[in-house]
Amino acid sequence: MIRILSIASFLGALVLAEAGTAAQETASRLARLQAALDGVVASDATVFPGAIVEVSHPEAGTYAVAAGVADIETNTPLTRAARFRAGSIAKTFVATVALQLVEEGRLSLDDTMSALLPEDVAARFKNSDRITLRMLLDHTSGIPEWLSDEVIGRIAANPAKVWDVQEFLDLAAAHPPAFEPGEGWRYSNTDYNLIGLVIERTTGQSWREAVTRRVIEPLGLAGTVLPEPGDTSIPGAFMHGYGMIGGNVVDLTFIDPSMAGAAGGGALVTTTDDLATFLKALLAGRLFKDPATLEAMADFVAAEGEGGRVGYGLGLEKYVLPGGIEMIGHSGGTAGYRSGAFYFPALALSMTFAMSANDNPLPVIFAALKVMAPDSVP
């Protein structure tokens, strides 16, 4: 009996020791991640006053930290639960709804603009009878971009302006096609403004309502909202967004959420935790009924761009970072903010982040990778 008790005591002590070691490693990793992000925000090489990052690995666990301040006027410390405007990450939400409607048989990826939209909308764009929903989703439509330096100047001069989607379409239609449908690739916010109209015509709901009912509410994304045009407020604690205009630092937090509409801009207010929940659910196939839908979403066409982007799917981006690190998800760049929601297949690691200026995100990404997957960083 004494021997049995001794063995049991030994095994119990061993379990406690292992648990203690795991807890120590967790605390150490969290502290290292915090120090790494603190260093990035404080660096002279970056310009954002604050940043949040959340990383998750099935074995190592989930870690979330914030660094810097939420508001440079009050020096309020930034918290990891702070909301922000997520820019073009909204495209992935919108694409998800469009693909759900395809699954339901209410849309087809091969439907043309002429079939999907009213004549007065489709007729504004050359080749609308040959541009399909798939081409809008993966930016192979050739439809021109409406966002230009001149428009950015107008936005900065009147941030409270409530934009109508027809204004975006008029701006885009004033330019010739970038290329013949399906014969090239170019990122165009206009594509997603049109997809928003397709969703509205198909469902009888605003695209905001459709995304909320089909994605935000089912996933329980309590920190995520799609404010209506004219509502520049952000509920709860939030991170202000900043930019340089005329050599001066300007608070760009309260640009109207109508700016860019279904293409992103300030439309999607969220948290890194909600983005992580969305990304994991999406890539696990939980938002679709048929696995083939997710496969179609991740069917990337060549799409070279800044930051190492190499491919674009149906609302998803693929990047290859220095050192050959591949990540899949979507970035969000808008007035005052830069954010991202990505999965690293080779590392089984997911990462969501937000910065309070539209700056290069690589320092944040690599700082987190050096803590979570040091062998992957060159």
Beta strands, then each sheet from edge to edge (+ up, - down):
strand 1: 50-57
strand 2: 61-71
strand 3: 76-77
strand 4: 84-85
strand 5: 242-245
strand 6: 248-251
strand 7: 269-270
strand 8: 301-302
strand 9: 309-312
strand 10: 317-321
strand 11: 325-334
strand 12: 337-344
strand 13: 349-355
sheet 1: 3+ 2- 1+ 13- 12+ 11- 10+ 9- 8+
sheet 2: 4+ 7-
sheet 3: 5+ 6-
end
